[in-house]
Amino acid sequence: MRTSVGVVRGVVAGIVPCDEVEAGHRSETLHWLRSTDDVFRRLKPATPPRHLVSYVVPVDPADGAVLLVDHVNAGLWLPPGGHVDPDEHPAETARREAYEELGVPVEGGLVGEEPVFVTVTRTVGIDAGHTDVSLWFLLRLDRTRPLTLDSGEFRSARWWSPAEVRDVDPTRFDPHFTRFCSKLQQMRC
């Protein structure tokens, strides 16, 4: 087994699922990681057809609001993030993506340095049809911090309060986002 894939297996094994769906995604991901070393995207958009992604979810500690970006390709409001490069640790991907997509250097690190959520999702939008195995990392970020958005990937960005997330049509988000928010509320980050 490729050393970096073994590291990812350990990271995924450490995630405590919040519900049966996440438990199923965690189990499916662990099975996949045992069955192949071909887990890093090599060619855009879908080679291999299932690959690793790190989301980095900025959370304002003052009120629990989360920052989402209006993603051009997906046509959804998503957390910033991107594909894990070959042999890159997923936490490093999250830090890199926070800087590349938001202009936010992550000097102090991510909350806990480990993902808090795992999902397996069939993609939609322009690059539809492959499967992203996404590890969701938290980043405490004050909403007053200036951002420099990647205009090639996003139309805009905005902070969503927990009440706004509950009141909006959930199909505007990643299909697992509202479950993630429920887990986030249980964690009280």
C-alpha positions as CSV (number, residue, x, y, z in Angstrom):
1,M,0.0,0.0,0.0
2,R,1.2,3.5,-0.9
3,T,2.3,5.2,2.4
4,S,0.2,8.3,1.7
5,V,-3.0,6.2,1.2
6,G,-2.3,4.5,4.5
7,V,-2.1,7.9,6.2
8,V,-5.4,8.9,4.7
9,R,-7.0,5.6,5.9
10,G,-5.8,6.5,9.4
11,V,-7.3,10.0,9.1
12,V,-10.7,8.6,7.9
13,A,-10.7,5.9,10.6
14,G,-10.4,8.7,13.2
15,I,-13.6,10.4,12.1
16,V,-16.5,9.8,14.4
17,P,-19.7,9.7,12.3
18,C,-22.7,11.8,13.3
19,D,-25.4,9.6,11.7
20,E,-26.0,6.5,9.7
21,V,-25.3,8.2,6.4
22,E,-21.8,9.4,7.5
23,A,-21.1,6.0,9.0
24,G,-21.9,4.4,5.6
25,H,-19.7,6.9,3.8
26,R,-16.9,6.3,6.3
27,S,-17.2,2.5,5.8
28,E,-17.3,2.9,2.0
29,T,-14.3,5.1,2.0
30,L,-12.3,2.8,4.2
31,H,-13.1,-0.1,1.9
32,W,-12.1,1.9,-1.1
33,L,-8.8,3.0,0.5
34,R,-8.1,-0.7,1.2
35,S,-8.8,-1.7,-2.4
36,T,-6.7,0.8,-4.4
37,D,-3.8,3.2,-4.3
38,D,-5.3,5.2,-7.2
39,V,-7.1,7.8,-5.0
40,F,-5.6,11.1,-6.2
41,R,-6.9,12.9,-9.3
42,R,-4.4,12.6,-12.1
43,L,-6.4,14.2,-15.0
44,K,-9.2,16.8,-14.9
45,P,-12.1,16.2,-14.4
46,A,-12.4,12.5,-13.6
47,T,-9.3,10.3,-13.7
48,P,-9.6,8.2,-11.7
49,P,-13.4,8.4,-11.5
50,R,-13.3,8.5,-7.7
51,H,-10.8,10.7,-5.9
52,L,-10.0,12.6,-2.7
53,V,-11.1,16.1,-2.0
54,S,-10.5,18.4,1.0
55,Y,-13.1,21.0,1.9
56,V,-12.0,23.7,4.3
57,V,-15.1,25.2,6.0
58,P,-14.4,28.7,7.5
59,V,-16.5,29.1,10.7
60,D,-16.9,32.5,12.5
61,P,-16.4,31.6,16.2
62,A,-18.5,34.6,17.2
63,D,-21.8,33.2,15.9
64,G,-21.2,29.9,14.1
65,A,-21.8,31.3,10.6
66,V,-20.0,29.5,7.8
67,L,-18.4,30.9,4.6
68,L,-19.5,29.3,1.4
69,V,-18.6,30.1,-2.2
70,D,-20.9,30.2,-5.2
71,H,-19.0,27.6,-7.3
72,V,-19.0,28.2,-11.0
73,N,-18.6,24.6,-12.1
74,A,-21.0,23.0,-9.6
75,G,-23.6,25.7,-9.7
76,L,-23.9,25.3,-5.9
77,W,-22.9,27.1,-2.7
78,L,-20.0,25.0,-1.4
79,P,-17.2,25.2,1.1
80,P,-13.9,26.2,-0.5
81,G,-11.7,23.2,-1.2
82,G,-10.1,21.1,-3.9
83,H,-8.5,17.9,-5.0
84,V,-5.8,16.3,-2.9
85,D,-2.5,16.2,-4.8
86,P,-0.7,12.9,-5.1
87,D,0.9,12.0,-1.7
88,E,-0.3,15.3,-0.2
89,H,-1.8,15.1,3.3
90,P,-5.5,16.1,3.2
91,A,-4.9,18.7,5.9
92,E,-2.2,20.3,3.8
93,T,-4.7,20.4,0.9
94,A,-7.2,22.3,3.1
95,R,-4.5,24.8,4.1
96,R,-3.4,25.2,0.5
97,E,-6.9,25.7,-0.8
98,A,-7.7,28.3,1.9
99,Y,-4.8,30.3,0.7
100,E,-5.4,29.7,-3.1
101,E,-9.1,30.3,-3.1
102,L,-9.6,32.8,-0.3
103,G,-6.2,34.4,0.2
104,V,-6.2,33.3,3.8
105,P,-2.9,31.8,5.0
106,V,-3.5,29.2,7.7
107,E,-0.6,29.8,10.1
108,G,-2.3,28.6,13.2
109,G,-3.7,25.5,11.6
110,L,-7.0,24.0,11.2
111,V,-9.3,23.2,14.1
112,G,-7.9,19.9,15.4
113,E,-5.9,19.4,12.2
114,E,-8.1,16.5,11.4
115,P,-11.3,16.3,9.3
116,V,-14.6,16.3,11.1
117,F,-16.8,14.9,8.4
118,V,-16.5,12.5,5.4
119,T,-18.8,12.3,2.4
120,V,-19.0,10.4,-0.8
121,T,-20.8,12.4,-3.5
122,R,-21.5,12.1,-7.2
123,T,-20.6,15.5,-8.8
124,V,-23.0,17.8,-10.6
125,G,-22.6,20.8,-12.9
126,I,-20.1,21.2,-15.6
127,D,-17.8,18.4,-14.4
128,A,-20.7,16.1,-13.4
129,G,-20.4,12.3,-13.3
130,H,-17.5,11.4,-11.1
131,T,-17.3,10.7,-7.4
132,D,-15.6,13.0,-4.8
133,V,-14.6,11.5,-1.5
134,S,-14.5,14.6,0.6
135,L,-12.8,15.2,3.9
136,W,-14.3,18.3,5.7
137,F,-11.9,20.4,7.7
138,L,-12.8,23.4,10.0
139,L,-11.1,26.7,9.9
140,R,-11.9,29.3,12.6
141,L,-12.1,32.6,10.7
142,D,-13.4,36.0,11.8
143,R,-15.8,37.3,9.2
144,T,-14.2,40.7,9.2
145,R,-11.0,39.2,7.8
146,P,-10.4,40.4,4.2
147,L,-10.6,37.7,1.5
148,T,-9.1,37.5,-2.0
149,L,-11.4,35.2,-3.9
150,D,-10.4,33.0,-6.8
151,S,-12.6,34.6,-9.4
152,G,-12.0,31.8,-11.9
153,E,-13.7,29.3,-9.6
154,F,-16.3,31.4,-7.7
155,R,-19.0,34.0,-8.6
156,S,-19.0,35.3,-5.0
157,A,-18.7,34.3,-1.3
158,R,-20.9,34.9,1.6
159,W,-21.4,34.1,5.3
160,W,-24.4,31.9,6.1
161,S,-25.8,32.0,9.7
162,P,-27.2,28.7,11.1
163,A,-30.7,30.1,10.7
164,E,-30.2,31.0,7.1
165,V,-28.9,27.5,6.3
166,R,-32.0,26.1,7.9
167,D,-34.3,28.4,5.9
168,V,-32.8,28.0,2.4
169,D,-33.6,25.3,-0.1
170,P,-31.0,22.6,0.7
171,T,-30.5,21.8,-3.0
172,R,-28.6,25.1,-3.3
173,F,-25.7,23.4,-1.3
174,D,-23.6,20.3,-1.3
175,P,-26.1,17.5,-0.7
176,H,-24.5,16.8,2.7
177,F,-24.1,20.4,3.9
178,T,-27.1,20.6,6.1
179,R,-26.0,17.3,7.8
180,F,-22.6,18.8,8.3
181,C,-24.1,21.9,9.9
182,S,-26.0,19.7,12.3
183,K,-22.8,17.9,13.3
184,L,-21.1,21.3,13.6
185,Q,-23.8,22.5,16.0
186,Q,-23.4,19.3,18.1
187,M,-19.6,20.0,18.2
188,R,-20.1,23.6,19.3
189,C,-17.0,24.9,17.4
